[in-house]
Amino acid sequence: MKNDATPSNLAITSAPFCQKREESMGKNRLKTVAIIPAYNEEASIAKVIIRTRKHVDSVIVCDDGSTDLTFKIAEALNARVVRHAEKRGKGEALRTLSKEVLELRPEIVITLDGDGQHDPDAIPSLLKPIEAGESDVVVGSRYVDGGKMNAPLYRRFGLRLVNSLFRRLAGGLIRDTQSGFRAYSQKAFEFLIQCDAKGYGIEGEQLVLANRNGLRVMEVPISIRYSSLSTDSKKSPFLHGTELLSTLFRLATEERPLRYLALPGVGLICVGIGLGMYFLWLSNLTQHFSIPVALFTAGTLLLGLLSFIAGITLHVLNRVNEKLTRFHEYLERANSK
């Protein structure tokens, strides 16, 4: 098996069960593959693998630098296992898993977490819309009719806030932008795995990218449980929220640079001009040069100017990229004729 990661950073195990099952299918493509990023999930990973295997043709686990027995348990259960030598984040784990998926070229890819919060028995409901040709991406949602969640209050509040912000960038239709329980057609998966987020922000970024490129996304109800998980969140709520907000800010400035960079830049420039006029008036009135006011005025004007220039530059680059994409599509259509 080929992999571009160095041996010191990545270990790969091709389990006998997976090999036999894949070989038994001959040269035909696998229909469904489930990928599971996991970090210190020794208490839950066995149950997740066993229950997931009932609904898919192959299970691949990425042990993202666990310090417990996650890797050995997954390996003992004959799952196909990829291992990071150190923790890299959920986004990086999914990218590592994608390399394994691209070798198998399945028709549908399922993603779910290894901590047991997702119910593998809901996988068939995620597969149906893609099998019927109704959707490219199916999100298991806590917020549509029939969905359930028993999360603590602070998590509910944080999720609703983050969902409302990501939803604006993702077209406003998907209610659960942070659910990691999803199904992808092969085309959608190969496209969406190109996201840049290294951590939990990858889920929101995928939906923004899907909306930008016209992929069909729909939600189906699922139940997510937190109270009975064997371990709590591997990252503090503050760090988790900061990671999501940083991804959100990056996406917002990339998607709508005029609104989120150029326009605020104009506002800061106007404030700076107002401060400058106040500085001149104060200096003339008191015959005193106020260094704090001067520095604040200069800083506001500089920040506003940089924000405005960055917004205009990104807007122009986006327009050029759109034109290049359309030209590339035109060439592909012309060559196919």
C-alpha positions in Angstrom: 0.0 0.0 0.0 1.4 3.4 -0.9 1.3 6.3 1.4 3.3 9.6 1.3 3.6 9.9 5.1 7.0 9.0 6.7 7.2 5.7 8.6 8.0 7.6 11.8 4.7 9.5 11.6 2.3 7.0 10.2 1.8 3.2 10.6 -0.7 1.2 8.5 -2.2 -2.1 9.2 -4.2 -4.0 6.5 -6.3 -6.4 8.6 -6.9 -10.0 7.4 -10.7 -9.6 7.7 -10.8 -6.6 5.4 -8.4 -8.2 3.0 -10.5 -11.3 2.7 -13.7 -9.4 2.3 -12.3 -7.1 -0.3 -10.7 -10.0 -2.2 -13.9 -11.9 -2.1 -15.5 -9.0 -4.1 -13.0 -9.6 -6.9 -12.1 -6.5 -8.8 -15.4 -4.9 -8.3 -15.5 -1.6 -6.4 -16.6 -1.6 -2.8 -20.0 -0.1 -2.4 -19.7 1.4 1.1 -16.7 2.2 3.3 -16.9 3.7 6.8 -14.0 5.8 8.1 -13.6 6.5 11.8 -11.2 9.1 13.3 -10.4 8.1 16.9 -8.4 9.5 19.7 -8.2 7.6 23.1 -11.4 5.7 22.5 -10.4 2.3 24.0 -13.7 2.1 25.9 -15.9 2.6 22.8 -14.0 1.8 19.6 -14.7 -2.0 19.7 -18.5 -1.5 19.8 -18.4 1.2 17.1 -16.4 -1.0 14.7 -18.5 -4.2 15.3 -21.9 -2.3 14.9 -20.6 -0.3 11.9 -19.3 -3.4 10.1 -22.9 -4.8 9.8 -23.8 -2.0 7.4 -20.7 -1.4 5.3 -18.3 -3.4 3.2 -15.1 -2.1 4.9 -14.2 -0.2 8.1 -11.1 2.0 8.3 -9.9 3.6 11.5 -7.4 6.4 12.0 -5.8 6.3 15.5 -4.9 10.0 15.8 -2.0 9.6 18.2 -3.9 7.8 21.0 -2.0 7.0 24.2 -4.3 4.2 25.2 -5.2 0.8 23.5 -7.4 2.3 20.7 -5.0 1.1 18.0 -4.5 -2.4 19.3 -8.3 -2.9 19.9 -9.1 -1.8 16.3 -6.3 -4.0 14.9 -7.5 -7.0 17.0 -11.0 -6.6 15.5 -9.5 -6.9 12.0 -10.3 -3.3 11.0 -8.1 -1.6 8.6 -6.1 0.8 10.8 -4.0 3.9 10.1 -2.0 5.4 12.9 -0.6 8.9 13.6 2.4 8.9 15.8 1.1 12.1 17.5 -2.3 13.9 17.7 -2.9 16.0 14.6 -6.6 16.8 14.8 -9.8 15.5 13.3 -9.3 17.2 9.9 -5.9 15.7 9.5 -7.2 12.3 10.5 -9.9 12.5 7.9 -7.4 13.5 5.3 -5.2 10.5 6.2 -8.3 8.2 6.0 -9.2 9.7 2.6 -5.9 8.3 1.1 -7.0 4.8 2.1 -10.5 5.5 0.7 -9.2 6.7 -2.6 -7.4 3.4 -3.1 -10.6 1.4 -2.6 -12.8 3.8 -4.7 -16.1 3.0 -3.0 -19.4 4.3 -4.2 -20.3 5.8 -0.9 -18.2 6.9 2.1 -19.6 7.1 5.7 -17.9 9.1 8.4 -18.7 8.7 12.1 -16.9 9.3 15.4 -15.2 6.6 17.5 -16.5 7.8 20.9 -19.9 6.1 20.5 -22.0 9.2 20.2 -23.2 8.1 16.8 -25.5 5.1 16.3 -24.1 2.9 13.5 -27.6 1.4 13.0 -28.6 4.7 11.5 -26.2 4.2 8.6 -28.8 2.8 6.2 -30.9 6.0 6.6 -27.9 8.0 5.5 -27.2 5.7 2.5 -30.7 5.8 1.0 -30.7 9.4 -0.4 -27.4 8.8 -2.2 -28.3 5.4 -3.4 -31.5 6.9 -4.8 -29.6 9.7 -6.5 -31.3 12.4 -4.5 -28.2 13.8 -2.8 -24.4 14.1 -2.9 -23.9 14.5 0.8 -26.2 13.4 3.6 -25.8 14.9 7.1 -27.1 13.0 10.2 -28.9 15.9 12.0 -29.9 16.5 15.6 -32.2 19.4 14.7 -34.6 18.1 12.0 -37.8 16.3 12.9 -37.0 13.0 14.6 -33.5 14.0 15.6 -32.5 13.7 19.3 -29.7 15.0 21.5 -29.1 14.7 25.2 -26.2 17.1 25.4 -25.5 19.3 28.5 -26.8 22.9 28.3 -23.5 24.6 27.7 -22.9 22.3 24.7 -26.4 23.0 23.3 -25.8 26.7 23.5 -22.4 26.5 21.9 -23.7 24.3 19.1 -26.6 26.6 18.3 -24.3 29.6 18.1 -21.8 27.9 15.9 -24.5 26.4 13.7 -26.1 29.8 13.1 -22.8 31.3 12.0 -21.8 28.4 9.7 -25.3 28.2 8.3 -25.0 31.7 6.8 -22.0 30.7 4.8 -23.3 27.2 3.9 -26.5 28.5 2.1 -28.7 28.6 5.2 -30.4 25.2 4.6 -28.5 22.8 6.7 -29.3 23.0 10.4 -26.7 20.7 11.9 -23.4 22.0 10.4 -21.3 20.3 13.1 -22.5 16.7 12.8 -19.7 14.4 11.9 -22.0 11.5 11.0 -22.3 11.8 7.3 -22.5 9.9 4.0 -20.8 11.1 0.7 -21.0 10.0 -2.8 -17.6 9.2 -4.2 -17.5 12.4 -6.3 -18.5 14.5 -3.3 -16.0 12.9 -0.9 -13.0 13.3 -3.3 -13.9 16.9 -3.7 -14.8 17.8 -0.1 -11.7 16.2 1.5 -9.7 19.0 0.0 -10.7 21.2 3.0 -8.0 23.0 4.9 -9.2 22.8 8.5 -7.0 20.6 10.6 -9.5 20.1 13.5 -13.2 20.1 14.1 -13.8 23.0 11.7 -13.6 20.6 8.8 -17.3 19.7 9.1 -18.4 23.3 8.7 -15.9 23.9 5.9 -17.1 20.9 3.9 -20.7 22.4 3.9 -19.4 25.8 2.8 -17.4 24.2 0.0 -20.4 22.0 -1.0 -22.7 25.1 -1.2 -20.1 27.0 -3.2 -19.8 24.3 -5.8 -23.5 23.3 -6.1 -23.4 19.9 -4.4 -26.7 18.6 -3.2 -26.8 18.3 0.6 -29.7 17.0 2.7 -30.3 16.0 6.4 -31.8 13.0 7.9 -32.7 12.7 11.6 -30.3 10.9 14.0 -29.9 10.5 17.8 -26.7 11.6 19.4 -25.9 10.7 23.0 -23.4 12.5 25.2 -24.4 11.6 28.7 -23.4 7.9 28.4 -20.1 8.4 26.6 -17.2 6.8 28.3 -15.1 10.0 28.1 -15.9 13.6 27.8 -14.6 15.9 25.1 -10.9 15.5 24.3 -10.6 19.3 24.1 -11.8 22.0 26.4 -15.0 23.9 25.3 -12.9 27.1 25.1 -10.3 25.6 22.8 -12.9 23.8 20.7 -14.9 27.0 20.3 -11.8 29.0 19.4 -10.9 26.5 16.7 -14.3 26.6 15.2 -14.5 30.4 15.2 -11.0 30.7 13.6 -12.2 28.4 10.8 -15.4 30.4 10.5 -13.5 33.7 10.2 -11.2 32.3 7.6 -14.1 31.0 5.5 -16.1 34.2 5.9 -13.2 36.3 4.6 -12.6 33.9 1.8 -16.2 33.6 0.7 -17.3 37.3 1.2 -14.2 39.5 1.5 -16.0 42.7 0.6 -18.5 42.2 3.4 -16.1 41.0 6.1 -12.9 42.8 5.2 -13.3 45.7 2.8 -16.5 47.1 4.4 -15.1 47.0 8.0 -11.9 48.5 6.6 -13.9 51.4 5.2 -15.5 51.8 8.7 -12.2 51.8 10.4 -10.8 54.4 7.9 -13.8 56.7 8.7 -13.2 56.2 12.4 -9.5 57.0 11.9 -10.3 60.2 10.0 -12.7 61.2 12.7 -10.0 60.6 15.3 -7.5 62.5 13.2 -9.8 65.5 13.1 -10.2 65.3 16.9 -6.5 65.0 17.4 -5.9 68.2 15.3 -8.6 70.0 17.2 -7.2 68.9 20.6 -3.7 69.8 19.6 -4.7 73.3 18.4 -6.8 73.9 21.5 -4.3 72.7 24.1 -1.0 73.2 22.2 -0.2 69.7 23.4 0.8 66.7 21.2 -1.1 63.7 22.6 0.9 60.6 21.8 -1.8 58.1 22.8 -4.4 59.8 20.6 -1.9 60.0 17.7 -1.0 56.3 18.0 -4.6 55.2 18.2 -5.5 57.4 15.2 -2.6 56.0 13.1 -3.3 52.4 14.2 -7.0 52.7 13.3 -6.2 54.2 9.9 -3.5 51.6 9.1 -5.7 48.6 10.2 -8.6 50.0 8.1 -6.4 50.5 5.1 -4.9 47.0 5.3 -8.4 45.4 5.8 -9.8 47.3 2.8 -6.9 46.3 0.6 -7.1 42.7 1.7 -10.8 42.6 1.0 -10.5 44.1 -2.5 -7.5 41.8 -3.3 -9.4 38.6 -2.2 -12.5 39.7 -4.1 -10.4 40.1 -7.3 -8.7 36.8 -6.8 -12.1 35.1 -6.3 -13.4 36.5 -9.5 -10.3 35.4 -11.4 -10.6 31.9 -9.9 -14.3 31.7 -10.9 -13.4 32.7 -14.5 -10.6 30.1 -14.6 -12.9 27.4 -13.3 -15.5 28.2 -16.0 -12.8 28.2 -18.7 -11.5 24.9 -17.4 -15.1 23.4 -17.5 -15.5 24.8 -21.0 -12.3 23.1 -22.2 -13.4 19.8 -20.6 -16.8 19.9 -22.4 -15.1 20.8 -25.7 -12.6 18.0 -25.4 -15.3 15.5 -24.5 -17.2 16.2 -27.8 
